[in-house]
Amino acid sequence: MRRGPRAALPLTARGKRIAGVLLACMLVLFALDQIFPPPLERVREVSPVVLDRNGEWLMAFTTRQGTWRLEARLDEIDPEFQRRLIAIEDARFWFHLGVDPIALTRASVSYARQGRVTQGGSTITMQLARLLEPRPRTIPSKLIEIVRAIQIERRLSKREILAAYLTMAPYGGNLEGVRAASRAYFQRDPQWLDDAEMALLIALPQAPEARRPDRHPQAARAARDRVLDMFAAARLIGPRRAAEGRQSAIPARSPFPYSAPHAAEALAAAHPGEGVIRSSLDATLQRDLEALARRRAAGLDRDTQIAILAVELDGRAVRARVGGAGRERAGGYIDMTRAIRSPGSALKPFLYAIAFDEGVAAPETLVRDAPRRFGGYLPENFDRRFHGDVSIEDALRHSLNLPAVATLERIGAGRFHAALARAGAEVRLPRQAISEPGLALALGGVGMRLEDLVQLYAALGDGGRARPLATDDVGQFAFTRRFVRRETAERVLEILATSPHPAGRIPAQVAQGAPEVAFKTGTSYGFRDAWALGVSNGYAIGVWVGRPDGAPRPGATGRSEALPILFDAFDLLGAPRAPARAPEQRERVAPALARFEREEREGLSILFPPAGADVLVLDYGAQSRGLSLSARGGRAPLTWYAEGRRVETEPTSGRAIWRPSAPGFYDVIVIDADGESARTRVRVRGAG
């Protein structure tokens, strides 16, 4: 008998109920999947690696957990290694959905027969799940791994899963990922591996601690050889190649490259979350200058550091940044290329460049180098000698202080400060002069960084064009500004190139193949900072020597300490000597610029001691430190008298030093070559 249509209704209702239950289960599973996603963010917690401009490794950093976990990029890993890894670990990797039922069934049957684990059933995705969330090796843990593997497959492509596994796979100790292991054991990235190296890198994650090559070489050898046999059995290689692979030595672990630590740390901080950071540095030059700094520092006290910065003029790419001579020395963790210090005389070339550019003076302009008071400021030359009338170019060559202060007074300290700032240099003024810079700016009475000074010298070397330095993004500039005219920059460099060379250094004009270096030195007040900066053959290089804590180093000058290092640095570049220039026919200097001082010669007057002054003297007689007498105006030579006797001039410094015999009131007299005289009356008193 045929059933009527009513008999089908209960089945339809049951089907709807089943479909509803399935839908509800799917919604619950979907909700659980969204609420409890796999912690894939751990894959992105990698060790930053800083590379040089050619891709050579400079330095890497551990993760917050202290592990070396280097990002694995499949395009940079030997494709044959990837193929063999999948063939050994997960043959159906490209086809399953995270779980391989065939492998799981085979592993379960083997476990039931043997009573122990004899073969694995985990896919690469399941192994990644275990690495993301480590758990005890139990059956419940395996079930969780299965669920996590399915979740991961929903979120990542197969290539992304393989890359994540190769990033997190353990290789013993604090090594994670195939790149870290290849670097530690083979000293290179895994872009090309031989059979034995592939076998070892496949065997290690299965038991990373028990098979560590550096601690258990025999176990590592046995595991590697078994994988080589598996290669042969799977016909990935022939028996002969497998036998040759077994003859290879087991490698020891080597330290990772360590170069440019200060620059690398700054780049890693500026690019958080990036696994690979490419810099503008040149690894070879960086290592050479680091070795130079260590070699030179060996002859100095342990509290002294050396910083070197080398910049290529074309593009302003920083090719080497040596922040110190070693972290084992005092202050070694401070990047002294970025520390704020007093530049001493290193700013004088830019002061004169602006004066030339604005028509205030010319290189041939005569300026008087003689004692002079600028308001309340009474500067002296470094050697405490005065040279009378000198040309400005000679004043720059010999770094005379009085002409520099006179030039700054003419162009204005505010104008000079603004020009330096416009060129990209950060100039820190003393606290008492925050509102307006003073004349001490000419002699380095401000704070600057080595990288700011090198940037300014690079502008001179690039025809007067100012650009910021580039460390990690070569070729992109925040600005390009005209600092001074090209002819001005070239003229200043010509003057600096003919400055007196240090003892033992043959000038480039007579040395065969030596680079011609336009250089300037600087020494800060109290011998705290020694500087040398130069431009030659497409590079600007700066050197700083001193103590990071700013303590004085009596007698340490830029010429004696920093300048020899600067010349060594240019020698390391291996740059050819600049082509000889034909003598230039210079125009006669305009009459208005023949002399810097436009006023008539001033009358003779005494600057120190001033009239009516009370002068404190702590000791008297021949052993006294004495008082340095100074005057302005008149025509040299000057003759001094005090206590009715002539005051002798020191042969070394050229200064007249008066050593009072006792406290009391005295007349001090000075007479110039024309017989003009000046007189002052002072009181000398003791400490009581």
C-alpha positions in Angstrom: 0.0 0.0 0.0 1.3 3.4 -0.9 1.9 5.8 1.9 0.1 9.1 1.7 1.8 12.4 1.7 1.2 12.9 5.4 3.9 10.3 6.3 6.7 12.7 4.9 5.8 15.6 7.1 7.5 14.3 10.3 10.8 13.7 8.3 10.7 17.3 7.0 10.3 18.6 10.5 13.1 16.4 11.8 15.3 17.7 9.0 14.6 21.2 9.9 15.5 20.5 13.5 18.7 18.8 12.5 19.6 21.7 10.2 18.8 24.1 13.0 21.0 22.3 15.4 23.9 22.2 12.9 23.4 25.9 12.2 23.5 26.6 15.9 26.6 24.5 16.3 28.3 26.3 13.5 27.4 29.7 15.0 28.7 28.6 18.3 31.9 27.3 16.8 32.2 30.5 14.8 31.7 32.6 17.9 34.2 30.5 19.9 36.7 30.9 17.0 36.3 34.7 17.1 36.3 34.9 20.9 39.3 32.6 21.3 41.5 33.1 18.2 45.0 31.6 18.1 47.7 34.0 19.4 49.3 34.7 15.9 50.6 38.0 17.1 53.5 36.1 18.7 54.8 35.3 15.2 55.4 39.1 14.7 57.5 39.3 17.9 60.8 38.9 16.1 64.4 40.0 16.6 65.1 43.2 14.7 68.1 42.8 12.3 69.9 45.9 11.0 71.6 45.5 7.6 74.0 47.7 5.8 73.3 49.3 2.4 74.3 46.1 0.6 72.3 43.8 2.8 75.2 42.7 4.9 74.3 42.0 8.5 75.4 44.6 11.0 73.7 43.7 14.3 70.6 41.9 15.6 68.7 42.1 18.9 67.0 39.5 21.0 63.2 39.5 21.7 61.8 40.6 25.0 62.0 36.9 26.1 65.8 36.9 25.3 65.6 34.7 22.3 67.1 35.1 18.8 64.0 34.8 16.7 64.6 36.1 13.2 61.8 36.6 10.7 61.8 33.9 8.0 61.1 35.1 4.5 60.4 32.3 2.1 61.9 34.2 -0.8 65.2 34.3 1.1 65.3 30.6 2.2 66.6 27.8 0.0 63.5 26.5 -1.9 65.0 23.0 -1.9 65.2 23.1 1.9 61.5 24.0 2.0 60.7 21.1 -0.3 62.6 18.6 1.7 61.2 19.9 5.0 57.7 19.4 3.8 58.5 15.9 2.4 59.9 14.8 5.7 57.6 16.6 8.2 54.2 16.9 6.4 54.0 15.4 2.9 50.4 16.5 2.4 51.0 20.0 3.7 49.7 21.8 0.6 46.4 19.8 0.6 45.1 19.3 4.1 43.1 21.8 6.2 45.5 21.8 9.1 45.1 18.1 10.1 46.3 15.1 8.1 43.8 12.3 9.0 46.1 9.7 7.3 49.1 10.7 9.4 47.1 10.9 12.6 45.6 7.4 12.0 49.0 5.9 11.2 50.5 7.5 14.4 47.6 6.3 16.5 47.8 2.7 15.3 51.6 2.7 15.9 51.0 4.1 19.5 48.4 1.4 20.2 50.7 -1.4 19.0 54.0 -0.2 20.6 52.6 1.5 23.7 54.7 4.6 23.0 55.1 7.3 20.3 57.1 5.9 17.4 56.1 8.3 14.7 54.5 11.7 14.7 51.1 12.6 13.3 51.4 16.4 13.7 51.3 18.6 10.6 53.4 21.7 10.3 50.3 23.7 11.2 49.8 21.7 14.3 53.5 22.1 15.3 53.0 25.9 14.8 50.0 25.8 17.1 52.1 24.0 19.7 54.9 26.6 19.4 52.4 29.4 19.8 50.9 27.8 22.9 53.3 25.3 24.5 51.6 22.6 26.5 52.5 19.2 28.0 52.5 16.4 25.4 49.2 14.8 26.3 46.1 13.7 24.3 44.0 16.7 25.4 46.8 18.9 24.3 46.8 17.2 20.9 43.1 17.8 20.6 43.6 21.5 21.3 46.4 21.6 18.7 44.0 20.1 16.1 41.4 22.8 16.8 44.1 25.5 16.8 45.5 24.2 13.5 42.1 24.5 11.8 41.8 28.0 13.2 45.2 28.9 11.8 44.4 27.5 8.4 41.3 29.7 8.2 43.5 32.8 8.9 46.7 32.3 7.0 47.8 31.0 3.6 50.0 27.9 3.3 53.0 30.0 2.6 52.3 32.2 5.6 52.0 29.1 7.8 55.3 27.7 6.5 57.0 31.1 7.1 55.6 31.3 10.6 56.8 27.8 11.5 60.3 28.5 10.1 60.3 31.7 12.2 59.4 30.0 15.5 60.8 26.5 15.2 63.3 25.8 18.1 66.9 25.0 17.3 68.4 24.8 20.8 69.3 27.3 23.5 67.8 30.7 22.7 67.8 30.1 18.9 64.4 30.2 17.2 63.8 30.0 13.5 65.8 28.7 10.6 67.6 32.0 10.0 68.9 32.3 13.5 70.1 28.7 13.4 71.7 29.1 10.0 73.4 32.3 11.2 74.6 30.7 14.4 75.9 27.4 12.9 76.8 28.3 9.3 77.5 32.1 9.6 75.1 33.0 6.7 71.5 33.2 5.9 69.8 30.0 4.6 69.6 31.2 1.0 71.7 28.2 -0.1 72.3 25.1 1.9 74.1 21.8 1.2 72.6 18.4 1.9 74.2 18.0 5.4 73.1 21.5 6.4 69.5 20.9 5.3 69.4 17.6 7.2 70.7 19.2 10.4 68.2 22.1 10.3 65.4 19.6 9.7 66.5 17.3 12.6 67.1 19.9 15.3 63.5 21.1 15.9 62.4 17.5 16.7 64.7 17.5 19.8 66.4 20.9 20.0 68.1 20.6 23.4 69.1 16.9 23.1 70.6 17.5 19.6 72.3 20.9 20.1 75.5 20.8 17.9 77.5 22.9 20.3 76.7 20.7 23.4 75.8 17.3 22.0 77.7 16.9 18.7 77.3 13.1 18.6 73.6 13.3 19.0 73.4 16.0 16.4 75.4 13.9 14.0 73.2 10.8 14.5 70.0 12.8 14.0 71.4 14.5 10.9 72.6 11.2 9.4 69.1 9.7 9.9 67.5 12.6 8.0 70.1 12.1 5.2 69.0 8.5 5.0 65.4 9.7 4.8 66.4 12.0 1.9 67.9 9.0 0.1 64.9 6.8 0.8 62.5 9.4 -0.5 64.8 9.8 -3.6 65.4 13.5 -2.8 69.1 12.7 -3.2 71.1 9.7 -4.3 73.0 7.3 -1.9 76.4 8.8 -2.8 75.3 12.3 -1.9 73.9 11.0 1.4 77.2 9.3 2.1 79.1 12.5 1.3 76.8 14.5 3.6 77.6 12.1 6.5 81.3 13.1 6.2 80.6 16.7 6.9 81.7 18.1 10.3 79.1 19.1 12.9 79.4 22.9 13.3 79.9 24.8 16.5 77.8 27.8 17.4 79.3 31.2 16.5 78.4 34.6 17.9 76.3 36.9 15.7 77.9 39.9 13.9 78.2 42.9 16.2 78.8 46.2 14.5 77.5 49.7 14.7 75.7 49.1 18.0 74.7 52.7 18.7 73.3 53.2 15.1 71.6 49.9 15.1 69.8 50.6 18.4 68.6 53.9 17.2 67.3 52.3 14.0 65.6 49.5 15.8 63.9 52.0 18.1 62.8 54.1 15.1 61.2 51.1 13.3 59.4 49.1 16.0 58.0 45.8 14.9 60.1 45.5 11.8 62.1 42.3 11.4 64.6 43.6 8.9 65.9 47.2 8.8 68.1 48.4 6.0 70.5 51.2 6.8 72.7 53.5 4.8 75.8 52.2 6.6 78.7 50.5 4.8 79.7 47.4 6.8 83.3 47.4 5.7 83.9 51.1 6.4 82.0 50.8 9.7 84.3 47.9 10.9 87.4 49.7 9.7 86.5 52.9 11.6 85.5 50.9 14.7 88.9 49.2 14.6 90.6 52.6 14.2 88.8 54.0 17.2 89.7 51.0 19.4 93.3 51.1 18.2 93.7 54.8 19.0 91.8 54.6 22.3 94.2 51.9 23.5 96.8 54.6 24.0 94.4 56.8 26.0 93.1 56.5 29.6 90.1 54.2 30.0 87.8 57.2 30.7 88.3 58.5 27.2 86.1 57.7 24.3 86.4 58.3 20.5 83.5 59.0 18.2 83.7 59.0 14.4 81.0 59.9 11.8 81.6 59.5 8.1 79.0 60.9 5.6 79.0 60.6 1.8 78.4 64.0 0.3 76.2 62.6 -2.5 72.9 62.1 -0.8 74.3 62.7 2.7 74.2 59.0 3.4 75.8 58.1 6.8 78.3 55.4 5.8 79.8 54.9 9.3 78.7 55.9 12.8 81.1 55.0 15.6 79.5 56.1 18.8 82.4 55.1 21.0 85.6 53.1 21.1 84.0 50.2 23.0 81.4 49.4 25.6 84.0 48.1 28.0 85.3 51.7 28.3 83.6 54.3 30.5 80.5 55.7 28.9 80.6 53.1 26.2 76.8 52.9 26.0 76.4 56.6 25.1 76.4 57.5 21.4 78.9 60.3 21.4 78.0 61.2 17.8 74.7 62.5 19.3 76.0 63.9 22.6 75.8 67.7 23.0 79.3 69.1 23.5 81.1 72.4 23.0 82.5 72.6 19.5 85.4 75.0 20.2 86.8 76.6 17.1 85.1 74.1 14.7 82.5 76.8 13.8 84.9 79.4 12.5 84.8 78.3 8.9 81.1 79.0 8.7 81.4 82.3 10.4 83.9 83.4 7.7 81.8 81.8 5.0 78.8 84.0 5.9 81.1 87.0 6.1 82.4 86.3 2.6 78.9 85.5 1.3 77.4 88.8 2.6 80.3 91.0 1.4 81.3 91.9 4.9 84.9 90.6 4.3 87.0 88.8 1.8 89.7 86.2 2.4 92.4 88.9 1.8 90.9 91.4 4.1 93.3 92.5 6.8 92.1 92.2 10.4 94.0 93.2 13.6 94.9 90.4 15.9 95.5 92.3 19.1 94.0 92.6 22.6 90.6 94.0 22.5 87.5 94.2 24.7 84.1 93.5 23.1 81.8 95.0 25.7 82.5 92.8 28.7 84.1 90.1 26.7 87.9 89.9 26.5 88.9 86.9 24.4 92.5 85.6 23.9 94.1 83.3 21.3 94.7 79.7 22.2 98.4 80.2 22.4 98.0 83.6 24.1 100.0 85.3 21.4 98.9 88.2 19.2 100.0 88.6 15.6 99.1 92.1 14.6 97.6 92.6 11.1 96.7 89.3 9.5 94.5 88.4 6.5 91.2 86.6 7.3 92.3 83.5 5.4 95.4 83.3 7.6 93.3 83.9 10.7 91.2 80.9 9.7 94.2 78.7 8.8 95.7 79.4 12.2 92.4 79.5 14.1 93.0 82.9 15.7 90.3 83.9 18.1 90.3 87.8 18.1 89.6 88.0 14.3 86.8 85.5 14.7 85.1 87.4 17.5 85.5 90.7 15.5 83.9 89.0 12.5 81.0 87.7 14.6 80.5 91.2 16.0 80.2 92.6 12.5 77.7 90.1 11.1 75.8 89.6 14.4 75.6 86.6 16.7 71.9 86.3 16.0 72.4 86.2 12.3 75.1 83.6 12.6 73.0 81.4 14.9 70.0 81.7 12.5 72.2 80.6 9.6 73.4 77.5 11.4 69.9 76.6 12.4 68.6 77.1 8.8 71.3 74.7 7.6 69.8 72.0 9.9 72.3 72.3 12.9 70.8 72.3 16.3 72.7 74.9 18.4 72.1 74.8 22.1 72.7 78.1 23.8 73.8 78.5 27.4 70.9 79.0 29.9 71.9 82.5 30.6 71.8 83.4 26.9 68.6 81.6 25.8 67.1 84.9 24.6 70.0 85.9 22.4 73.3 84.3 21.4 76.5 86.2 22.4 79.9 86.7 20.9 81.2 83.5 22.6 79.4 81.7 19.8 82.5 82.4 17.6 84.7 80.3 19.9 82.3 77.5 20.5 80.5 78.7 23.6 77.4 76.7 22.7 76.4 73.0 22.7 76.3 71.0 19.5 76.5 67.3 18.3 79.1 65.7 16.1 76.4 64.9 13.6 75.4 68.6 13.4 79.0 69.6 12.8 79.5 67.0 10.1 76.2 68.1 8.4 77.6 71.6 8.2 80.9 70.5 6.8 79.1 68.3 4.3 77.3 71.5 3.1 80.7 73.1 2.4 81.7 70.0 0.5 78.5 70.0 -1.6 78.8 73.5 -3.0 77.1 75.3 0.0 73.9 73.2 -0.1 72.6 72.1 3.3 70.7 68.8 3.6 70.0 66.5 6.6 71.9 63.3 7.1 70.3 60.1 6.0 70.8 56.9 8.0 67.9 54.6 7.0 66.2 56.2 4.1 68.9 57.2 1.7 67.8 59.7 -1.0 64.9 61.3 0.7 65.5 64.7 2.2 63.4 66.9 4.6 64.9 69.9 2.9 67.6 71.2 0.6 68.7 74.7 1.3 71.4 77.1 0.1 73.7 77.8 3.0 76.3 79.8 1.2 77.2 80.3 -2.5 79.2 77.6 -4.3 82.2 79.9 -4.8 82.2 80.8 -1.1 82.1 77.1 0.0 85.0 76.3 -2.4 87.1 79.2 -1.2 86.7 78.2 2.4 87.6 74.6 1.6 90.7 75.8 -0.2 91.8 77.8 2.9 91.2 74.8 5.1 93.1 72.5 2.8 96.2 74.6 3.2 96.1 74.7 7.0 99.3 73.6 8.8 99.3 69.8 8.9 100.0 67.9 12.2 103.5 66.7 13.0 104.5 63.6 11.1 101.9 64.2 8.3 103.2 65.0 4.9 100.9 67.6 3.2 98.9 66.3 0.3 100.6 68.8 -2.1 103.9 66.9 -1.8 102.7 63.4 -0.8 102.3 60.8 -3.6 98.7 59.7 -3.8 97.6 61.2 -0.5 94.1 62.7 -0.4 93.8 66.4 0.0 91.8 67.1 3.1 90.2 70.4 4.0 90.2 70.2 7.8 89.5 72.2 10.9 90.1 71.3 14.6 88.5 72.5 17.7 89.2 72.4 21.4 86.5 73.3 23.9 87.1 75.3 27.1 89.0 73.4 29.7 90.2 70.8 27.2 86.9 68.9 27.6 86.4 68.1 23.9 88.9 67.6 21.1 87.4 67.8 17.5 88.6 67.4 14.0 86.4 67.7 10.9 87.3 67.4 7.3 86.1 67.1 3.7 87.8 65.2 1.0 87.0 63.1 -2.1 83.3 63.0 -1.7 83.1 62.5 2.1 82.8 64.6 5.2 84.2 63.0 8.4 84.1 64.2 12.0 86.1 62.9 15.0 85.5 63.7 18.7 87.8 62.6 21.5 87.0 63.2 25.2 85.4 61.9 28.3 81.7 61.2 28.2 81.3 62.8 31.6 82.7 66.1 30.4 85.7 66.1 32.7 88.7 68.1 31.5 91.8 66.5 29.9 94.5 69.0 30.3 96.7 69.4 27.2 94.4 67.3 25.0 93.6 69.4 21.9 91.8 68.7 18.7 95.1 69.0 16.8 97.0 66.5 19.0 94.2 64.0 19.6 91.5 64.1 17.0 93.3 65.3 13.9 95.6 62.2 13.5 92.5 60.0 13.7 90.7 62.1 11.0 93.6 61.7 8.6 93.7 57.9 9.3 89.9 57.8 8.6 90.4 59.4 5.2 93.3 57.1 4.4 90.9 54.1 5.1 88.5 55.4 2.4 91.2 54.6 -0.2 90.0 57.6 -2.2 92.3 58.9 -4.9 94.0 62.2 -4.6 92.0 65.1 -5.7 93.2 66.4 -9.1 95.6 69.3 -9.0 94.0 72.7 -9.5 95.5 75.3 -11.7 96.5 78.5 -9.9 93.6 80.9 -9.9 93.9 84.6 -10.8 92.1 86.3 -8.0 90.6 89.7 -8.4 92.0 92.5 -6.3 90.0 92.9 -3.1 87.7 95.9 -3.1 89.1 98.9 -1.3 86.2 98.8 1.2 87.3 95.3 2.2 91.0 95.9 2.3 90.9 96.3 6.1 88.3 94.8 8.4 88.4 97.7 10.9 87.0 100.7 9.1 87.6 103.2 11.9 90.9 105.0 12.4 93.5 103.3 14.6 92.4 103.8 18.1 94.6 105.4 20.8 96.6 103.4 23.2 94.6 102.3 26.3 95.1 99.7 29.0 92.5 96.9 29.2 93.9 95.1 32.2 94.2 96.0 35.0 91.5 98.7 34.6 91.9 102.1 36.3 90.9 102.1 40.0 90.6 98.3 40.2 91.2 96.2 43.3 93.3 93.2 42.2 93.5 90.1 44.4 96.9 88.5 44.4 97.5 85.3 46.5 101.3 85.1 46.1 104.0 87.6 45.5 107.5 87.7 44.1 109.3 85.6 41.5 107.2 82.5 42.2 103.9 84.3 41.8 101.6 83.4 39.0 101.4 87.1 38.2 98.9 89.3 36.3 98.7 89.3 32.6 98.8 92.8 31.3 96.9 93.8 28.1 96.2 96.9 26.1 94.5 98.0 22.9 95.4 100.4 20.2 98.9 101.8 19.6 101.6 100.4 17.5 103.5 97.3 18.5 105.8 96.5 20.2 104.4 97.6 23.6 106.6 98.2 26.7 105.2 97.8 30.2 106.3 99.3 33.5 105.1 98.7 37.0 106.5 99.6 40.4 108.9 101.8 38.5 110.5 98.8 36.8 110.1 97.3 33.3 107.9 94.3 33.1 109.5 91.5 31.1 107.7 89.8 28.2 107.5 86.0 28.4 109.3 84.5 25.3 106.9 81.6 24.9 103.6 83.4 25.1 104.5 86.9 24.2 102.6 88.3 27.2 103.7 90.8 29.7 103.4 89.2 33.2 103.6 91.4 36.2 104.4 89.8 39.6 103.8 92.3 42.3 106.3 92.3 45.2 103.8 93.2 47.9 100.2 94.6 48.5 99.7 98.3 47.9 98.9 101.0 45.3 100.8 101.0 42.0 101.0 102.8 38.7 101.0 100.6 35.6 102.3 102.3 32.4 102.4 101.0 28.8 104.4 102.7 25.9 104.0 101.9 22.2 106.6 102.1 19.4 105.6 105.7 18.6 106.1 106.8 22.2 102.4 107.1 23.0 101.7 106.0 26.6 98.8 105.1 28.8 98.7 104.9 32.6 96.4 103.3 35.2 96.5 103.2 39.0 95.4 100.0 40.8 95.4 98.5 44.3 97.0 95.1 44.9 95.7 93.3 47.9 96.0 89.9 49.5 93.4 87.4 50.6 93.1 88.8 54.1 
